[in-house]
Amino acid sequence: MRRVAIGATAVSMAIALAACGKAGDDKDSGSSDTSSAGTGSGGGSKSIGLLLPDTVTARYEKFDKPYFEEKVKALCADCKVEYANAAASAATQAQQVSNMITKGVKVIVISAQDSAAIKSSIQAAVDKGVKVVAYDRLAQGPVSGYVSFDNVKVGELQGQALLTALGAKATKASKIVMINGDDGDPNAAEFKKGAHQALDGKVTIAYEQSGLWKDTVAAQKMSAAITQLGAKNIAGVYAANDGMAGGIANTLKGAGISGIPLTGQDAELAGIQRIVAGTQSSTVYKAFRPEADAAATMAVDLLNGKDISSLATTTLTSGSGNKVPSQLLTPVSVTKADIKGTVIKDGLYTAAQICTGEFAAPCKAAGLQ
């Protein structure tokens, strides 16, 4: 149509052709034809789907989504991001994949709520010619690429931070409570593996359960651990993320337990504030912008039919046995001494955001204000 220069007849023909093209696109939405990806022709041909797993973990809605959308826009001005959140439901996420296929997206970036349950949905998307990028969690099925952090390293950092906080009390006689993530999340297994590598043989894991990434469940598990072990016999607590650490911190306070190490992960604002206040000893900072940027770059390259091998630093094998080109970023352990040089330096939070109300005094003592 761009070759039509002038003339009423030519303009009418162009309009007619455009109408036919739109009708054809609507009819073929979600088909296996990917030849128009990145060309701007065809309904949804420049659409990228972003599917995140839950709204409980603060990072997804607050950071991952806007950072991803911003990077896609910078790389592809006329690309559109179709977004949906599974609200912690594997069934909802499966339906969302189906919806994305129907809308005609050419690439889906997904952080799986359940890596195994989503396999058939990913296969259905690929069968329709849709490329799939696993984000933060390695989903099963024929995904084209994966972007995350070195999750075993995350667990190692958590375990080592716990040992460091224990100091001279880091002995086999010390009883540790371990609250892991959701077993349906492959990352949880890797965090657990890394933490055990750091802790096993140095302390005793006296109680270990899954907290399902929920603060309420983690709080219940912590209460059960206190009942089983006795409040005075718990030397420290490994919590796989900051959300669960929040529930655990409340339980510890209610039981009159203070001054023991409590780990976390994700560098959530509430987690950073607990570290300032001394009710949580550490977290793990996984810079959200580089991860979102890397996923957006991989998605746009796939949309445009480009090879992503230059983006992948390694190859991982998923739970379904698929070999997946992967880009793994480096996590960073954060204690009170590291806050200024990490989350504040990177602009994740300002000192003013951290040091509100009851946190003003401990912030001043920590040199953050």
C-alpha positions, 0 to 999 in steps of 0.5 A: 500500500505504501507504493501507491502514490496518488489517485483516488482509485489507488486510495480506494484500492488501498483502503479495500486491501487494508480492510481485507487484511484486517479481516484475515488477521482476525480470522487467523489470530493465534495461528502458527504463521509467524512470518509477519512478526516484527514487520508491523503487518497482521493483527497482534504481529507486534504484540508481546504477552507478559504473564506474571504469577502473583500480586502478593510478591510486591516486585512483580506489579511495582517493578517487573511490569513497568520496567519490562514495558519501558524497555520494550517501548524503547526497543520497539516503539510500535510494539504492544505489551499485553499484560495479565497476572495469575493472582497465584492461580495456575489455572488462571495462568493457563487460561491467560496463555490461551487468551494471549494466543487468541489475541495473536501475540507472537511472543509470551514472556511468562513467570510460571505460577506452577512450572509443571502445570503450565507445560501443556499451555506452553506447548499449545502456544508453541504449536500456534507459532508463539515463542515463549520466554521463561522469566524468573522461573524456568517453566517446563515445555518448549520455551525458547529462552530463559532470563533469571538470576543464579538461583542456587547462588541466591540460596547460598547467599542466604545461607551464608548470611545466616551463618555470618549473622550467627557468628560464634553460634554457627555450630552443629548444636544450633537449631535452625528453622527453614521455611522454603518457597512453594514446591511448584516453583522450580526456583524454590528448589534451587534456593533450597539447594543453595541454602543447604549447601551453605548450611549443612554440616555447620548447623542443624536444620531442626525444622523444615517446611514450605511456606508457599510464598505466603506470609500467613502460611510461613507464620503458621509454620513458624508457630509450629516450629516454636511449639516443637522446638521451644522458643529458647532453642531456635538459633535462627530462621531461614526464610526463602523470601521477604514476604514470608520473613514478614509473617515469621517476624510477627510470629517471633515477636509474638513469641517473645523471640528477638535478636536471632537471624532471619533471612529473606530475598527480593529486597522488598521495602518492608524487608529493608525496613525490617533489616534497618529495625533489626528484626530481619538480618538480611535479604538478597537483592536481585536487581529488577531492571536488568532482569526485566530489560534482559527479558524484554530484549530477548522477547523483541529479538524473538519477535523480529526473528533474531538469534538470541544465542548472543544473549544467553550465557548458559544452557539449562535443562528444565524439569521437562528435559528441555535444553533452554538458552539462559541468561543468568544475572548475579544476585547480591546479599544485603545486610544493614551495612549494604543498604546504601550501596545497593538498593539506595544507590541503584534508585530502587528506594530512596532513604526517605521511603525507607526511613518513615515513621518508626524507622527514622531513628534506626535509619539515623543510627545506621547512617542512612539519613 
